[in-house]
Amino acid sequence: MLIVLAILVLVVILCSIKQINEYQRGILYAFGKFSKILAPGWHIVLPIINSYDKVDVRTKTVDVPEQEAITKDNVSIRINAVLYYKIFDAAKAVLAVERFNYAVSQLAQTTMRNIVGSVSLDELLTERDKLSEKICEIVDKETDPWGIKVENVELKDVALPEEMKRVIATVAEAEREKQAVITKSQGEVEASENLAKAATIMSQTPGALHLRTLATLTDIGSDKSNTIIFAVPIETLRAIDGKDTSNKLEDVVKLLKK
């Protein structure tokens, strides 16, 4: 009888040994009441008297399903997100809330819709990081009594209606055209200022205008397909021939009468 009893006790002890892995924490109950948290390692959980639950304390990812929401300026959109959280108190995660993973997901969906409804479409598109941080703070505060720490929330995608996409594209195109007109007008103002400075310098420098004219003719004459007609005053030709140009006006009048 002693041998049989010893074997029975040994079997019960072996069956009572439970292993808790490093990434887990155990919740031990004694007669249905919470007793303590089991650290990683081997523990004896006596049948009938004790029971236990395992809780994974690694960082978990919750893919928040796509939600339909209306922004502050009455634009209907669809948005989804991803949430990362970690359990810092295994006892609260089991005792304070049922199915904590589902509870966190539902809370994230509700908070995301509320935050989206409090901002305009432009704010949602340009300040996604700030909105993500705000959602993270709210969800983390609400889940703190559950022993859950929300580490991060990221808005993954914002889906706009096709009509709104065309409107945004039209606005962007108009803004680009506005910038192009402004840039062109600024260029014209700078060019006119430079031309005015150049004209002032040429008017104050004898022969500068003639040199500029010759330089322009040289640039045009580089293309052999162009025919250039250049009017040269008669007095200039006579000056080249070495003739006196004192009576140049009378000579021009006589040529016109003929």
Phi and psi in degrees as a GROMACS rama.xvg file:
@    title "Ramachandran Plot"
@    xaxis  label "Phi"
@    yaxis  label "Psi"
@TYPE xy
-64.2055  -38.5182  LEU-2
-66.3819  -43.9399  ILE-3
-62.6283  -41.1306  VAL-4
-65.9755  -39.8083  LEU-5
-65.0594  -41.0487  ALA-6
-64.3272  -40.4664  ILE-7
-63.7655  -42.7548  LEU-8
-64.0947  -40.2104  VAL-9
-63.6259  -41.6642  LEU-10
-63.5844  -42.2237  VAL-11
-63.455  -41.299  VAL-12
-64.6363  -44.5658  ILE-13
-62.6066  -39.0514  LEU-14
-71.8983  -20.8357  CYS-15
-85.7453  -10.84  SER-16
-76.7181  121.723  ILE-17
-120.695  141.877  LYS-18
-106.467  131.03  GLN-19
-110.421  121.514  ILE-20
-74.9955  167.222  ASN-21
-61.4427  -34.9438  GLU-22
-89.0094  11.7929  TYR-23
-122.611  161.022  GLN-24
-132.763  144.281  ARG-25
-105.336  143.494  GLY-26
-109.635  111.728  ILE-27
-96.5792  131.624  LEU-28
-114.862  141.656  TYR-29
-120.069  112.621  ALA-30
57.2733  37.0454  PHE-31
86.1962  -5.14434  GLY-32
-103.247  147.151  LYS-33
-62.7842  131.478  PHE-34
-109.441  -59.0849  SER-35
-165.939  172.835  LYS-36
-96.8694  130.67  ILE-37
-90.3796  124.907  LEU-38
-78.1482  167.589  ALA-39
-57.5626  140.601  PRO-40
133.751  -165.161  GLY-41
-94.8914  138.552  TRP-42
-139.189  151.752  HIS-43
-97.8757  119.649  ILE-44
-116.605  104.679  VAL-45
-71.0519  134.3  LEU-46
-60.4632  150.292  PRO-47
70.0776  -47.6335  ILE-48
-75.6794  -46.8682  ILE-49
-114.221  157.432  ASN-50
-147.465  165.7  SER-51
-153.125  159.418  TYR-52
-126.098  148.804  ASP-53
-104.656  138.935  LYS-54
-127.071  127.113  VAL-55
-81.7895  121.519  ASP-56
-100.832  10.0328  VAL-57
-73.0028  161.558  ARG-58
-65.0826  130.074  THR-59
-111.059  152.603  LYS-60
-113.778  129.166  THR-61
-116.811  116.241  VAL-62
-85.4786  102.663  ASP-63
-70.3983  120.732  VAL-64
-59.6954  158.467  PRO-65
-62.7539  129.836  GLU-66
-117.166  143.144  GLN-67
-95.3795  127.171  GLU-68
-140.359  164.29  ALA-69
-120.572  126.409  ILE-70
-74.4385  175.903  THR-71
-62.8598  -31.0514  LYS-72
-95.2682  25.1186  ASP-73
63.3323  43.4985  ASN-74
-109.141  124.851  VAL-75
-83.3263  126.817  SER-76
-136.302  168.165  ILE-77
-124.59  131.954  ARG-78
-140.31  143.974  ILE-79
-134.218  167.168  ASN-80
-152.84  171.645  ALA-81
-130.378  138.707  VAL-82
-124.447  138.095  LEU-83
-117.432  128.301  TYR-84
-142.482  163.875  TYR-85
-142.988  142.695  LYS-86
-86.8263  122.797  ILE-87
-105.337  -13.3038  PHE-88
-136.48  101.034  ASP-89
-64.5471  -34.5599  ALA-90
-64.0735  -46.0395  ALA-91
-65.401  -37.4952  LYS-92
-63.2029  -28.9245  ALA-93
-94.3606  -39.9026  VAL-94
-86.8991  -29.1731  LEU-95
-90.5095  -21.3051  ALA-96
-146.903  145.689  VAL-97
-91.8942  129.512  GLU-98
52.5774  70.9713  ARG-99
-59.9371  -31.8993  PHE-100
-64.1571  -43.76  ASN-101
-67.3241  -38.8485  TYR-102
-64.0365  -42.3018  ALA-103
-64.045  -41.2865  VAL-104
-62.94  -45.1301  SER-105
-65.6144  -39.8979  GLN-106
-64.71  -39.4346  LEU-107
-65.0177  -40.2578  ALA-108
-63.3589  -46.0248  GLN-109
-63.7244  -44.8708  THR-110
-63.9538  -40.1669  THR-111
-63.4485  -42.0563  MET-112
-64.9571  -40.1555  ARG-113
-65.5455  -42.0833  ASN-114
-66.9465  -42.6001  ILE-115
-62.5364  -36.7844  VAL-116
-71.1619  -13.0493  GLY-117
-98.4651  0.60353  SER-118
-128.21  160.223  VAL-119
-82.5219  170.384  SER-120
-64.3483  -40.8715  LEU-121
-62.1123  -42.1327  ASP-122
-64.555  -38.1333  GLU-123
-64.9815  -38.5312  LEU-124
-79.1093  -31.4733  LEU-125
-98.426  -19.6214  THR-126
-124.733  47.1687  GLU-127
-66.1626  -35.0666  ARG-128
-64.0876  -43.6549  ASP-129
-64.5662  -40.6554  LYS-130
-65.8968  -38.1787  LEU-131
-61.7843  -43.4354  SER-132
-63.5896  -39.0893  GLU-133
-65.8246  -43.3953  LYS-134
-62.0814  -41.8134  ILE-135
-60.992  -43.893  CYS-136
-63.0439  -43.1238  GLU-137
-66.6903  -47.5862  ILE-138
-65.6344  -39.1234  VAL-139
-63.5927  -39.4715  ASP-140
-65.2368  -39.9514  LYS-141
-72.2745  -30.7061  GLU-142
-92.3882  -3.74444  THR-143
-59.1939  -41.8585  ASP-144
-64.5149  -15.1751  PRO-145
-89.4907  0.127987  TRP-146
75.7936  28.828  GLY-147
-120.551  134.398  ILE-148
-110.019  116.643  LYS-149
-84.3307  117.28  VAL-150
-86.9941  -37.205  GLU-151
-163.795  150.423  ASN-152
-133.489  129.618  VAL-153
-125.483  125.886  GLU-154
-77.9998  117.658  LEU-155
-83.5017  -47.7889  LYS-156
-150.504  142.324  ASP-157
-120.763  111.395  VAL-158
-97.3788  122.261  ALA-159
-102.876  151.901  LEU-160
-62.9998  154.474  PRO-161
-61.0523  -37.0946  GLU-162
-62.5493  -41.0076  GLU-163
-69.2905  -34.4442  MET-164
-61.9706  -41.9112  LYS-165
-66.4509  -38.2252  ARG-166
-63.6792  -44.9162  VAL-167
-62.9803  -40.1672  ILE-168
-64.0162  -38.6218  ALA-169
-65.3448  -42.6732  THR-170
-63.121  -43.0088  VAL-171
-63.5524  -40.1405  ALA-172
-64.6241  -42.1912  GLU-173
-64.1061  -38.1406  ALA-174
-65.7685  -39.7789  GLU-175
-63.5942  -43.3604  ARG-176
-62.7923  -39.1816  GLU-177
-60.9217  -45.8456  LYS-178
-63.9505  -36.986  GLN-179
-65.2853  -42.5566  ALA-180
-64.4596  -42.413  VAL-181
-62.9978  -44.9611  ILE-182
-62.5607  -42.6984  THR-183
-63.6197  -43.8868  LYS-184
-64.7597  -38.553  SER-185
-63.4417  -37.8547  GLN-186
-65.4278  -39.5933  GLY-187
-65.8273  -38.285  GLU-188
-63.8814  -44.8362  VAL-189
-64.8318  -40.4772  GLU-190
-63.8503  -41.4829  ALA-191
-65.1661  -38.3868  SER-192
-63.1173  -42.9289  GLU-193
-65.9054  -39.7764  ASN-194
-64.4757  -39.2149  LEU-195
-63.6201  -40.9112  ALA-196
-64.014  -42.0808  LYS-197
-64.7893  -41.053  ALA-198
-64.1182  -38.5797  ALA-199
-63.9151  -44.1743  THR-200
-64.3517  -42.931  ILE-201
-65.4298  -37.715  MET-202
-68.3775  -25.2256  SER-203
-91.1684  -8.49881  GLN-204
-114.298  115.396  THR-205
-63.1121  134.245  PRO-206
82.8081  -7.21326  GLY-207
-65.8104  -39.8191  ALA-208
-66.1145  -38.9347  LEU-209
-65.0069  -40.8095  HIS-210
-64.2956  -37.7187  LEU-211
-66.7254  -38.7357  ARG-212
-63.3889  -44.9935  THR-213
-63.6754  -37.804  LEU-214
-65.1873  -38.4074  ALA-215
-65.5307  -41.4911  THR-216
-63.0566  -37.0138  LEU-217
-63.4763  -42.3254  THR-218
-65.1492  -41.4425  ASP-219
-68.9684  -38.7035  ILE-220
-71.475  -7.74818  GLY-221
-67.0962  -22.8742  SER-222
-95.865  113.835  ASP-223
-70.3689  -13.5605  LYS-224
-79.3864  -10.8109  SER-225
-88.7977  143.593  ASN-226
-111.713  121.688  THR-227
-108.953  127.988  ILE-228
-110.216  113.316  ILE-229
-119.56  121.715  PHE-230
-82.7382  122.777  ALA-231
-113.803  125.259  VAL-232
-58.0991  146.233  PRO-233
-63.0103  -37.2776  ILE-234
-63.9338  -27.8612  GLU-235
-68.2189  -42.8852  THR-236
-63.6343  -41.4099  LEU-237
-66.3731  -33.9707  ARG-238
-64.2425  -37.6268  ALA-239
-65.7577  -37.5674  ILE-240
-76.1653  -6.75471  ASP-241
85.7841  13.8305  GLY-242
-84.5096  160.849  LYS-243
-78.0614  136.974  ASP-244
-112.253  18.5396  THR-245
-69.2194  -32.2938  SER-246
-105.697  38.7195  ASN-247
-67.1487  -36.0273  LYS-248
-67.6617  -40.2004  LEU-249
-65.2847  -38.2366  GLU-250
-64.1743  -41.0229  ASP-251
-64.874  -39.2757  VAL-252
-65.4071  -42.7806  VAL-253
-61.6363  -42.1514  LYS-254
-62.7797  -37.1223  LEU-255
-68.6624  -36.0807  LEU-256
-66.6445  -36.1872  LYS-257
